Amino acid sequence: MAEHVAQDFNSLRAVSHVPKFDGTNHREWNYEIHLCFQAMEIDCVVLGTELCPVEIHLTTSHQMIMV
């Protein structure tokens, strides 16, 4: 779980410099957010050309579940 929280925090830091989309800055926002997706290596998933990988978790009774 801590690893997932760390990934979320790093993802938030990675996009913190991207200007908020305000309806007038689409070109700049789109360019910056796309660069962030490329840096996080998720651009193919975001664009829909690749499926998000399946996560497998162990329950407290040691059964595997796919999320």
C-alpha positions in Angstrom: 0.0 0.0 0.0 2.8 2.4 0.8 4.2 1.9 -2.6 0.9 2.9 -4.2 0.7 6.0 -2.1 4.3 6.9 -3.1 3.4 6.5 -6.8 0.3 8.8 -6.3 2.5 11.4 -4.6 5.1 11.3 -7.3 2.5 11.5 -10.0 1.1 14.6 -8.3 4.5 16.2 -8.1 5.1 15.4 -11.8 2.1 17.4 -12.9 2.4 20.2 -10.4 4.0 22.6 -12.9 1.3 22.1 -15.5 -1.0 25.1 -15.7 -4.6 24.6 -14.8 -6.9 24.3 -17.8 -9.0 27.5 -17.8 -10.6 27.2 -21.2 -8.2 29.5 -22.9 -4.9 27.6 -22.6 -5.8 24.3 -24.2 -2.7 24.1 -26.5 -0.2 24.7 -23.7 -2.1 22.6 -21.2 -2.4 19.7 -23.6 1.3 19.8 -24.5 2.4 19.9 -20.9 0.1 17.1 -19.7 1.1 14.9 -22.6 4.8 15.3 -21.7 3.9 14.3 -18.2 2.1 11.2 -19.4 5.1 10.3 -21.5 7.5 10.8 -18.6 5.3 8.5 -16.4 5.1 6.0 -19.4 1.3 6.0 -19.3 0.6 7.9 -22.5 -0.4 4.7 -24.4 -2.9 3.9 -21.7 -4.3 7.4 -21.6 -4.6 7.5 -25.4 -6.3 4.1 -25.4 -3.7 2.4 -27.6 -2.8 0.0 -24.7 -4.8 -1.5 -21.9 -4.0 -0.8 -18.3 -2.1 -3.8 -16.8 -4.1 -6.0 -14.4 -3.1 -5.7 -10.7 -3.1 -8.8 -8.6 -3.6 -8.5 -4.8 -3.6 -11.0 -2.0 -6.5 -11.0 0.4 -6.1 -11.5 4.2 -7.0 -15.2 3.6 -4.2 -15.4 1.0 -6.5 -15.6 -2.0 -5.4 -13.8 -5.2 -7.8 -11.3 -6.7 -7.4 -9.2 -9.8 -8.2 -5.5 -9.6 
